Amino acid sequence: MVKRVLSIVLALLQTEIAMAQIAIRPLQLPRPQFRAVLALHPELRAWSEADVDAASSELAAAKTRLNRALERAQRTYLDGSLSDARQQFIEIGDLAYESDWPTIQRRAIHYALLRAAQLSEDLTAQKSLLERAVSLDPEFKPDATLFPPPLLLALHSVRGELQARSIEVRVRERFANFDILKLNGRIYRVSETPSVRILPGQHRLHLRSDALHPVTERMSAAKLLVYSPPEVPFVSGTCDHPEWAAAANSAARSSLGLDIAVVAYSTNCLWKNSRGTWARFDPGSGQKIELASPLLHPPRIPTNLELHDFAEPPQPFYKRSWFWIGLSGLAITSAVLIKNRTDRKSTPTSPVVTPSQTSGF
């Protein structure tokens, strides 16, 4: 029954997101003006606010893999080898940074790491697993009835040690052009978050903006402290000449997962996507604006918004393979013709008898 209810909720969420018109903005349009556009058009939804992760097939597949791994490890723990169970729980812990896990899945991984620590005979290995669990979700306190008291005491001690070594990341300052930060799946609004404290260890960072391509990275706390994400705009140009900004940094490669429906250049300029064709509309009347002349740079945003690297600049003709192949062929042909002509001149010819010439008739 619970599974059925969850499936219905997920289906409704997917339907709601599919019906929404996802809007983005050029980086030069200030956020307040973009919000004003959204206020005038309730059917529009800012890209940074669209919870595409909850409806993405990639996350759904990741959840399925995690559930199967948890079921397998739990069966082994109850009916099989404890050493095998420990290894399976560790493998679940390795999935911690493979996705931006929602709270339920993140805490299931936390439990798996605690169970692996419980089954560890070596104290150093146990402490390492406890550190991973705390770094993944520092605020989570597990059910005390599920684990032995000595393990919970060790967990409390590890949490205190890591918190004493925590690092402050200035979120609003470092990620000013982004709207949403996900840190190990926990969501922060950049404009409302001056800073966060992170613990030593590995972290998964996901940044989202209405104007920039999303960025996802896994890194240590020390690297995160000085990290500057690539800022690759969705669009550039002006209302009259919008341009698609291709990705210059392969590290920013990702997919939006939803089609962009609207690009808002200002409160007076909207470009709408209809089945892959872009046209300019009047925000007030909603009528299509017929342009007097074709755009020099019409919007070329793919429907799935997958990033592409810039094409390499064309090489000079003297560096291209066809030029040298043609030149080689010409040289060979010239050599053959010269050789044939030389052979003809050097070959002795048969004497030709001609009648002697006489004067007169």
Number of C-alpha atoms within 10 A of each C-alpha: 6 7 8 9 10 11 12 12 12 14 13 13 16 17 12 11 18 14 11 18 22 22 27 24 26 24 20 14 14 13 15 9 15 21 14 12 21 17 12 12 13 10 12 18 20 21 22 22 14 16 13 18 16 17 21 14 12 12 18 13 11 15 16 11 13 19 15 11 16 19 11 14 24 18 13 18 19 10 10 12 11 16 14 13 23 24 15 22 28 20 18 23 24 13 15 26 20 12 19 22 24 16 13 9 17 24 19 18 25 27 20 25 29 28 23 24 26 19 17 18 9 9 12 11 13 21 18 13 24 27 23 22 26 25 23 27 19 16 9 13 13 14 9 10 7 10 14 10 11 10 18 19 11 15 23 14 13 19 19 13 14 18 16 11 11 17 17 13 19 17 21 19 13 17 20 12 19 24 22 22 24 18 22 24 22 17 14 17 16 24 15 11 14 13 15 14 14 23 25 20 16 20 22 22 21 21 23 22 26 25 28 25 25 24 20 20 14 16 15 13 22 15 12 20 16 11 13 10 19 16 20 20 21 24 24 19 17 14 17 14 13 20 19 16 20 20 21 17 14 12 12 19 17 16 13 17 16 19 19 23 20 23 26 21 26 19 17 12 19 23 22 20 19 12 9 15 12 17 17 20 18 14 18 11 7 10 10 14 13 10 10 6 6 9 11 10 13 15 21 16 21 13 17 13 18 15 22 14 11 12 8 6 6 8 8 8 10 9 10 11 10 11 13 13 11 11 12 12 12 12 11 11 12 12 11 12 11 10 11 11 10 11 10 10 9 8 8 7 8 6 6 5 6 6 5 5 6 6 4 4 3
